[in-house]
Amino acid sequence: MTEPEAAGQTPPSVFTPAAGLLPTPSPPADALPLILTLGLALLAYLLVQETDTLGLNVLLLALALTGTLVLTLRLRRTSVRPEALALFGLGLLCALGVAVRDGLLMGGLNLLGLFTALGLGAAYLRFPGLTRLSVGGVLGSALWAWVRGFSGLPASALRFPWARLKGVRNLGRGLPTAQSRRVLVGVLLTLPLLLVFGWLLGGADAGFGALTARLFQWRLPDWDLNALAFALLQITFWAFLLGGPVYAALLAGRAVPTIQTGPDQKPEASAGPHSAGLGLTELGIPLLSTSLLFCVYLGVQAERYFGQGLLGGLTYSEYVRRGFGELTAVAALTLVVLLVAHTLLRRGLRQTLAYRLMSAAVLLPLSLLIVSAYTRLALYVGAYGLSEIRVLGGVFLAWVALSLLAYAALLWRNGLERFAYFSLISGLGLIVTLDGVNPGRLIASVNLTRALSAGETGEERRATFAALADLGADSVPVAAARLDSGPLRADELCTLARFLPSYQPDWRVWNLARSRAAALVEELRRSNSLPDWNACRYSEDDGVFR
């Protein structure tokens, strides 16, 4: 998908998806992509071998991948798109978050941001059009990036100049060159299928599982073929995973499959006020009705708008929890409705003042609904504490609010074709911002402050500490700083160290939060003359670490 070049051409709709594939020209033979893919796969294997957690290795691998792609294109004197570099930068910040923060919430968000940024950034590293992708185009490009995770390695192998290798040429003398390539690609595509389905069928039947297990149990003197086979399997996995972005950045003929609607397609610039689509009347009725509904709701809720009073039959918890979730859903669905309405509206009417005012009539009361949602979230946190799911809900609503703000600003300036890219950048930016906020530390601080102000004792304090341990290493410094009510007990030390049995003093999985927490727990152990925290064990009788 490329940027409009003709002057005066109307930008594409924000919801126009890619449909129909065009044949792409075959890239010339190139040995470097396959060599780089195998080299990166070997590096990934060395970084994760015999580790059971992530940390610095993710950042190093992301740096190696992005640096290799950008440097290769620079050496080939190929221009690199700045919008793709911006995605790479945000992806690297997400990878940095994996090495700095701990916990399930931030680990999942950082990995999601990393995969999204690197996949889309690699696809558009050499091609324009990223900033003008529609919402459907962004989703389609992300899906295509995952598809290339399976096809990138075979495609790079197909473009490798095998004919220039004397040994390979002699080996394939009985077959035509093209046929040899097809056989090689077929083998590469077959291996992951056999491995995945063989593993699943082995789990379904013990006899079949024992049969397939024998394939990896061959041994010869001084050779551990079982370990060798497993190592080759891991390298193959990484080669497939990394082969997608390498192929997309260095070999692909285009960013994604493009649209071909037929030879009779007319330029979008020729679309007038009477072209295909709905008019202001058809769309104005539902939009203005939605605005009126929002205003009626705000009027009815006026006395309880800032949490003053409850409806009969609802507990305080139900009021604030259900209110926040439902108002968040209203905001997200309204954004979808506005984008769909913009797509259905005739192109000649999209720049009219009447359409902009109708959109503003929806957005203004919706902004008050978003304020109400955050007010209810604050009430819920004040009454029941903070949690990861509440942080995630607040961040999602912030993303929706930023997207609505971008929709309003871009619609008014007639630049709505850039909406999807801005929404993508804002989502990744929120993940990076959340890394700076440190949710684990924030949740621990809020909940411990509430607990100490309520005057917890004994068992209540132990339960609070156990809950904080689930937040990961970021919560340990806050919890330790609140231990001012007496000497530290052995069970409390073990609770603080709950995440540490998987801690490895391996530089490849080094993590700032885990490293600081381990040092702090060791300091507390020594100052309180307690046993080594590595001896902590979980008791199934009472669910306590001791």
For each residue, the residues with C-beta under 8 A, 3 or more apart:
1: 18 129 132 133 137 255 256 258 259
2: 5 127 128 129
3: 128 129 131 132
4: 9 10 11 12 132 268
5: 2 9
6: 9 267 269
7:
8: 269
9: 4 5 6 267 268 269
10: 4 268 269 271 347 350
11: 4 132 268 415 416 417
12: 4 16 132 134 268 417
13: 16 134 342 343
14: 134 135 339 342 343 416 417 419 420
15: 134 135 136 339 340 342 343
16: 12 13 134 136 137 343
17: 134 136 137 139 140
18: 1 136 137 140 256 257 258 259
19: 259
20: 257 259 260 261
21: 257 258
22: 257 258 259 260
23:
24: 252 253 254 257
25: 253
26: 253
27: 30 159 251 252 253
28: 159
29: 159 160 161
30: 27 33 159 160 161 250 251
31: 34 35 160 161
32: 35 36 72 250
33: 30 36 37 156 159 246 247 250 251
34: 31 37 38 153 156 157 159 160
35: 31 32 38 39
36: 32 33 39 40 68 72 246 250
37: 33 34 40 41 152 153 156 239 242 243 246 247
38: 34 35 41 42 235 239
39: 35 36 42 43
40: 36 37 43 44 61 64 65 68 238 242 246
41: 37 38 44 45 235 236 238 239 241 242 243
42: 38 39 45 46 235 238
43: 39 40 46 47 61 64
44: 40 41 47 48 61 238 241 242
45: 41 42 48 49 231 234 235 238
46: 42 43 49
47: 43 44 51 57 60 61 508
48: 44 45 51 57 234 508
49: 45 46 231 234
50:
51: 47 48 54 57 504 506 508 509
52: 502 504
53: 502 504 509 511
54: 51 57 58 98 107 111 509
55: 58 59 98 99 508 509 510 511 514
56: 59 60 99 507 508 509 510 511
57: 47 48 51 54 60 61 508 509
58: 54 55 61 62 95 98 99 111 114
59: 55 56 62 63 92 95 96 98 99
60: 47 56 57 63 64 508
61: 40 43 44 47 57 58 64 65 95
62: 58 59 65 66 91 92 95 114 118
63: 59 60 66 67 92 95
64: 40 43 60 61 67 68
65: 40 61 62 68 69 118 242 245 246
66: 62 63 69 70 88 91 92 118 121
67: 63 64 70 71
68: 36 40 64 65 71 72 246
69: 65 66 72 73 122 125 245 246 249 250
70: 66 67 73 74 80 85 88 125
71: 67 68 74 75
72: 32 36 68 69 75 76 249 250
73: 69 70 76 78 79 80 125 126 249 250
74: 70 71 77 78 80
75: 71 72
76: 72 73
77: 74
78: 73 74 126
79: 73 126
80: 70 73 74 84 85 125 126
81: 84 85 124 125 126 127 128 130
82: 85 86
83: 86 87 124 130 131 421
84: 80 81 87 88 120 121 122 124 125 130
85: 70 80 81 82 88 89 121 125
86: 82 83 89 90 425
87: 83 84 90 91 117 118 120 121 124 130 424 425 428
88: 66 70 84 85 91 92 117 118 121
89: 85 86 92 93
90: 86 87 93 94 113 117 425 428 429 432
91: 62 66 87 88 94 95 113 114 116 117 118 121 428
92: 59 62 63 66 88 89 95 96
93: 89 90 96 97 432 435
94: 90 91 97 98 109 110 111 113 114 117 428 431 432 435
95: 58 59 61 62 63 91 92 98 99 110 114
96: 59 92 93 99 100 435
97: 93 94 100 101 106 109 110 113 431 432 435
98: 54 55 58 59 94 95 101 107 110 111 114 511
99: 55 56 58 59 95 96 510 511 512
100: 96 97 435 511 512 513
101: 97 98 106 107 110 435 438 440 472 474 511 512 513
102: 106 107 440 472 473 474 499 511 513 514 517
103: 106 107 388 439 440 471 472 473 474 475
104: 107 108 388 472
105: 108 109 388 391 392 439 440
106: 97 101 102 103 109 110 434 435 439 440 472 474
107: 54 98 101 102 103 104 110 111
108: 104 105 111 112
109: 94 97 105 106 112 113 431 434
110: 94 95 97 98 101 106 107 113 114 431 435
111: 54 58 94 98 107 108 114 115
112: 108 109 115 116 431
113: 90 91 94 97 109 110 116 117 427 428 431 432
114: 58 62 91 94 95 98 110 111 117 118
115: 111 112 118 119
116: 91 112 113 119 120 142 424 428
117: 87 88 90 91 94 113 114 120 121 428
118: 62 65 66 87 88 91 114 115 121 122 245
119: 115 116 122 123 141 142 145 146 244 245
120: 84 87 116 117 123 124 130 138 141 142 145 424
121: 66 84 85 87 88 91 117 118 124 125
122: 69 84 118 119 125 145 244 245 246 248 249
123: 119 120 127 141 144 145 148 245 248 249 252 255 256
124: 81 83 84 87 120 121 127 128 129 130 141 255
125: 69 70 73 80 81 84 85 121 122 248 249
126: 73 78 79 80 81 249
127: 2 81 123 124 130 254 255
128: 2 3 81 124
129: 1 2 3 124 132 133 255
130: 81 83 84 87 120 124 127 133 255 421
131: 3 83 418 421
132: 1 3 4 11 12 129 417 418 421
133: 1 129 130 137 138 141 420 421
134: 12 13 14 15 16 17 137 138 417 420
135: 14 15 138 139 339 419 420 423
136: 15 16 17 18 139 140
137: 1 16 17 18 133 134 140 141 256 420
138: 120 133 134 135 141 142 420 421 424
139: 17 135 136 142 143
140: 17 18 136 137 143 144 256
141: 119 120 123 124 133 137 138 144 145 255 256
142: 116 119 120 138 139 145 146
143: 139 140 146 147
144: 123 140 141 147 148 256 257
145: 119 120 122 123 141 142 148 149 244 245 248
146: 119 142 143 149 244
147: 143 144 150 151 244
148: 123 144 145 151 152 243 244 245 247 248 252
149: 145 146 152 240 241 243 244
150: 147 189 192 240 244
151: 147 148 154 155 244 247
152: 37 148 149 155 156 240 243 244 245 246 247 248
153: 34 37 156 157 188 239 240 243 244 247
154: 151 157 158 184 185 188 189 243
155: 151 152 158 159 185 243 247 251
156: 33 34 37 152 153 159 160 243 246 247 251
157: 34 153 154 160 181 184 185 188
158: 154 155 181 184 185
159: 27 28 29 30 33 34 155 156 251
160: 29 30 31 34 156 157
161: 29 30 31 164 165
162: 165 168 169 172 177 180 181 184
163: 168 169 177
164: 161 169
165: 161 162 168 169
166: 169 170
167: 170 171
168: 162 163 165 171 172
169: 162 163 164 165 166 172 173
170: 166 167 173
171: 167 168
172: 162 168 169 175 177 180
173: 169 170
174:
175: 172 179 180 183
176: 179 180
177: 162 163 172 180 181
178: 181 182
179: 175 176 182 183
180: 162 172 175 176 177 183 184
181: 157 158 162 177 178 184 185
182: 178 179 185 186
183: 175 179 180 186 187
184: 154 157 158 162 180 181 187 188
185: 154 155 157 158 181 182 188 189
186: 182 183 189 190
187: 183 184 190 191
188: 153 154 157 184 185 191
189: 150 154 185 186 192 193
190: 186 187 193 194
191: 187 188 194 195 236
192: 150 189 195 196 236 237 240
193: 189 190 196 197
194: 190 191 197 198
195: 191 192 198 199 233
196: 192 193 199 200
197: 193 194 200 201
198: 194 195 201 202 212
199: 195 196 202 203 212
200: 196 197 203 204
201: 197 198 204 205 208 209 212
202: 198 199 205 208 209 211 212 213
203: 199 200 209
204: 200 201 208
205: 201 202 208 209
206: 209 210
207: 210 211
208: 201 202 204 205 211 212
209: 201 202 203 205 206 212 213
210: 206 207 213 214
211: 202 207 208 214
212: 198 199 201 202 208 209 215
213: 202 209 210 216 217
214: 210 211 217
215: 212 218 229
216: 213 225 226 229 230
217: 213 214 226
218: 215 225 226 229
219: 223 224 225 226
220: 223 225
221:
222:
223: 219 220 228
224: 219 227 228
225: 216 218 219 220 228 229
226: 216 217 218 219 229 230
227: 224 230 231
228: 223 224 225 231 232
229: 215 216 218 225 226 232 233
230: 216 226 227 233 234
231: 45 49 227 228 234 235
232: 228 229 235 236
233: 195 229 230 236 237
234: 45 48 49 230 231 237 238
235: 38 41 42 45 231 232 238 239
236: 41 191 192 232 233 239 240
237: 192 233 234 240 241
238: 40 41 42 44 45 234 235 241 242
239: 37 38 41 153 235 236 242 243
240: 149 150 152 153 192 236 237 243 244
241: 41 44 149 237 238 244
242: 37 40 41 44 65 238 239 245 246
243: 37 41 148 149 152 153 154 155 156 239 240 246 247
244: 119 122 145 146 147 148 149 150 151 152 153 240 241 247 248
245: 65 69 118 119 122 123 145 148 152 242 248 249
246: 33 36 37 40 65 68 69 122 152 156 242 243 249 250 251
247: 33 37 148 151 152 153 155 156 243 244 250 251 252
248: 122 123 125 145 148 152 244 245 251 252 255
249: 69 72 73 122 123 125 126 245 246 252
250: 30 32 33 36 69 72 73 246 247
251: 27 30 33 155 156 159 246 247 248
252: 24 27 123 148 247 248 249 255
253: 24 25 26 27
254: 24 127 257 258
255: 1 123 124 127 129 130 141 248 252
256: 1 18 123 137 140 141 144
257: 18 20 21 22 24 144 254
258: 1 18 21 22 254
259: 1 18 19 20 22
260: 20 22
261: 20 265
262: 265
263:
264:
265: 261 262
266: 270 271
267: 6 9 270
268: 4 9 10 11 12 271 347
269: 6 8 9 10
270: 266 267 275
271: 10 266 268 275 276 346 347 348
272: 275 347 348
273: 346 348 349
274: 346 348
275: 270 271 272 346 347 348
276: 271 346
277: 344 345 346 347 349
278: 282 283 344 345 346
279: 282 283 345 346 349
280: 283 284 345 349 352 354 355 358
281: 284 285
282: 278 279 285
283: 278 279 280 286 287 341 344 345 355 358
284: 280 281 287 288 354 358
285: 281 282 288 289
286: 283 289 290 337 341
287: 283 284 290 291 337 338 341 358 359 361 362
288: 284 285 291 292 358 361
289: 285 286 292 293
290: 286 287 293 294 334 337 362
291: 287 288 294 295 361 362 364 365
292: 288 289 295 296
293: 289 290 296 297
294: 290 291 297 298 362 365 366 368 369
295: 291 292 298 299 365
296: 292 293 299 300
297: 293 294 300 301 369
298: 294 295 301 302 305 365 368 369 372
299: 295 296 302
300: 296 297
301: 297 298 304 305 372
302: 298 299 305
303: 308 309
304: 301 307 308 309 310 311
305: 298 301 302 308 372 375
306: 372 375
307: 304 320 375 376 379
308: 303 304 305
309: 303 304
310: 304 314 315 316 319
311: 304 314 319
312:
313:
314: 310 311 318 319 322
315: 310 318 319
316: 310 319 320 383
317: 320 321 380 383 384
318: 314 315 321 322
319: 310 311 314 315 316 322 323 376
320: 307 316 317 323 324 376 377 379 380 383
321: 317 318 324 325 380
322: 314 318 319 325 326
323: 319 320 326 327 372 373 376
324: 320 321 327 328 373 376 377 380 393
325: 321 322 328 329 393
326: 322 323 329 330
327: 323 324 330 331 369 370 372 373 376
328: 324 325 331 332 373 393 396 397 400
329: 325 326 332 333
330: 326 327 333 334 366 369
331: 327 328 334 335 366 369 370 373 397 400 401 404
332: 328 329 335 336 396 400
333: 329 330 336 337
334: 290 330 331 337 338 362 366 404
335: 331 332 338 339 400 403 404 407
336: 332 333 339 340
337: 286 287 290 333 334 340 341
338: 287 334 335 341 342 359 362 363 404 407
339: 14 15 135 335 336 342 343 407 419
340: 15 336 337 343 344
341: 283 286 287 337 338 344 345
342: 13 14 15 338 339 345 350 411 416
343: 13 14 15 16 339 340
344: 277 278 283 340 341
345: 277 278 279 280 283 341 342 349 350 355
346: 271 273 274 275 276 277 278 279 349 350
347: 10 268 271 272 275 277 350
348: 271 272 273 274 275
349: 273 277 279 280 345 346 352 354 355
350: 10 342 345 346 347 355 414 416
351: 355 414
352: 280 349 355 356
353: 356 357
354: 280 284 349 357 358
355: 280 283 345 349 350 351 352 358 359
356: 352 353 359 360 411 412
357: 353 354 360 361
358: 280 283 284 287 288 354 355 361 362
359: 287 338 355 356 362 363 407 408 411
360: 356 357 363 364 408
361: 287 288 291 357 358 364 365
362: 287 290 291 294 334 338 358 359 365 366
363: 338 359 360 366 367 404 407 408
364: 291 360 361 367 368
365: 291 294 295 298 361 362 368 369
366: 294 330 331 334 362 363 369 370 404
367: 363 364 370 371 404
368: 294 298 364 365 371 372
369: 294 297 298 327 330 331 365 366 372 373
370: 327 331 366 367 373 374 397 400 401 404
371: 367 368 374 375
372: 298 301 305 306 323 327 368 369 375 376
373: 323 324 327 328 331 369 370 376 377 397
374: 370 371 377 378 394 397
375: 305 306 307 371 372 378 379
376: 307 319 320 323 324 327 372 373 379 380
377: 320 324 373 374 380 381 390 393 394
378: 374 375 381 382
379: 307 320 375 376 382 383
380: 317 320 321 324 376 377 383 384 390
381: 377 378 384 385 386 390 446
382: 378 379
383: 316 317 320 379 380
384: 317 380 381
385: 381 446 447 450
386: 381 390 391 442 443 446 447
387: 390 391 443
388: 103 104 105 391 392 439 443 471
389: 392 393
390: 377 380 381 386 387 393 394
391: 105 386 387 388 394 395 434 439 442 443
392: 105 388 389 395 396
393: 324 325 328 377 389 390 396 397
394: 374 377 390 391 397 398
395: 391 392 398 399 430 434
396: 328 332 392 393 399 400
397: 328 331 370 373 374 393 394 400 401
398: 394 395 401 402 430
399: 395 396 402 403 423 426 427 430
400: 328 331 332 335 370 396 397 403 404
401: 331 370 397 398 404 405
402: 398 399 405 406 423 426 430
403: 335 399 400 406 407 419 422 423 426
404: 331 334 335 338 363 366 367 370 400 401 407 408
405: 401 402 408 409
406: 402 403 409 410 419 422 423 426
407: 335 338 339 359 363 403 404 410 411 416 419
408: 359 360 363 404 405 411 412
409: 405 406 412 413
410: 406 407 413 414 415 416 418 419 422
411: 342 356 359 407 408 414 416
412: 356 408 409
413: 409 410
414: 350 351 410 411
415: 11 410 418
416: 11 14 342 350 407 410 411 419
417: 11 12 14 132 134
418: 131 132 410 415 421 422
419: 14 135 339 403 406 407 410 416 422 423
420: 14 133 134 135 137 138 423 424
421: 83 130 131 132 133 138 418 424 425
422: 403 406 410 418 419 425 426
423: 135 399 402 403 406 419 420 426 427
424: 87 116 120 138 420 421 427 428
425: 86 87 90 421 422 428 429
426: 399 402 403 406 422 423 429 430
427: 113 399 423 424 430 431
428: 87 90 91 94 113 116 117 424 425 431 432
429: 90 425 426 432 433
430: 395 398 399 402 426 427 433 434
431: 94 97 109 110 112 113 427 428 434 435
432: 90 93 94 97 113 428 429 435 436
433: 429 430 436 437
434: 106 109 391 395 430 431 437 439
435: 93 94 96 97 100 101 106 110 431 432 438
436: 432 433
437: 433 434 442
438: 101 435 441 442 474
439: 103 105 106 388 391 434 442 443 474
440: 101 102 103 105 106 443 444 471 472 473 474 475 513
441: 438 444 445 474 475 477 478
442: 386 391 437 438 439 445 446
443: 386 387 388 391 439 440 446 447 468 471 475
444: 440 441 447 448 468 471 474 475 478 479
445: 441 442 448 449 478
446: 381 385 386 442 443 449 450
447: 385 386 443 444 450 451 464 467 468
448: 444 445 451 452 464 468 478 479 482
449: 445 446 452 453
450: 385 446 447 453 454
451: 447 448 454 456 460 461 464
452: 448 449 455 456 482
453: 449 450
454: 450 451
455: 452
456: 451 452 460 461 464
457: 460 461
458: 461 462
459: 462 463
460: 451 456 457 463 464
461: 451 456 457 458 464 465 485 492
462: 458 459 465 466 491 492 495 544
463: 459 460 466 467
464: 447 448 451 456 460 461 467 468
465: 461 462 468 469 479 492 495 496
466: 462 463 469 470 495 498 543 544 545
467: 447 463 464 470 471
468: 443 444 447 448 464 465 471 475 478 479 495
469: 465 466 475 495 496 498 499 545
470: 466 467 498
471: 103 388 440 443 444 467 468 474 475
472: 101 102 103 104 106 440 475 499 513
473: 102 103 440 476 499 511 513 514 516 517 518
474: 101 102 103 106 438 439 440 441 444 471 477 513 517
475: 103 440 441 443 444 468 469 471 472 478 479
476: 473 479 480 496 499 516 517 520 521
477: 441 474 480 481 516 517 520
478: 441 444 445 448 468 475 481 482
479: 444 448 465 468 475 476 482 483 496
480: 476 477 483 496 520 521 524
481: 477 478 484
482: 448 452 478 479
483: 479 480 488 492 524
484: 481
485: 461
486:
487: 528
488: 483 492 493 524 527 528 530
489: 492 493
490: 493 494 530 531 546
491: 462 494 495 544 545 546
492: 461 462 465 483 488 489 495 496
493: 488 489 490 496 497 521 524 525 528 530 533 536
494: 490 491 497 498 533 536 537 544 545 546
495: 462 465 466 468 469 491 492 498 544 545
496: 465 469 476 479 480 492 493 517 521 524 533
497: 493 494 500 501 521 533 536 545
498: 466 469 470 494 495 501 536 545
499: 102 469 472 473 476 502 503 514 517
500: 497 503 514 517 518 521 533 534
501: 497 498 534 536
502: 52 53 499
503: 499 500 514 518
504: 51 52 53 509
505:
506: 51 509 510
507: 56 510
508: 47 48 51 55 56 57 60
509: 51 53 54 55 56 57 504 506
510: 55 56 99 506 507 514 515
511: 53 55 56 98 99 100 101 102 473 514 515
512: 99 100 101 515 516
513: 100 101 102 440 472 473 474 516 517
514: 55 102 473 499 500 503 510 511 517 518
515: 510 511 512 518 519
516: 473 476 477 512 513 519 520
517: 102 473 474 476 477 496 499 500 513 514 520 521
518: 473 500 503 514 515 521 522
519: 515 516 522 523
520: 476 477 480 516 517 523 524
521: 476 480 493 496 497 500 517 518 524 525 533
522: 518 519 525 526 533
523: 519 520 526 527
524: 480 483 488 493 496 520 521 527 528 530
525: 493 521 522 528 530 531 532 533
526: 522 523 529
527: 488 523 524
528: 487 488 493 524 525
529: 526
530: 488 490 493 524 525 533
531: 490 525 535
532: 525 535
533: 493 494 496 497 500 521 522 525 530 536
534: 500 501
535: 531 532
536: 493 494 497 498 501 533 545 546
537: 494 545 546
538: 543 544 545
539: 542 543 544 545 546
540: 543
541:
542: 539
543: 466 538 539 540
544: 462 466 491 494 495 538 539
545: 466 469 491 494 495 497 498 536 537 538 539
546: 490 491 494 536 537 539
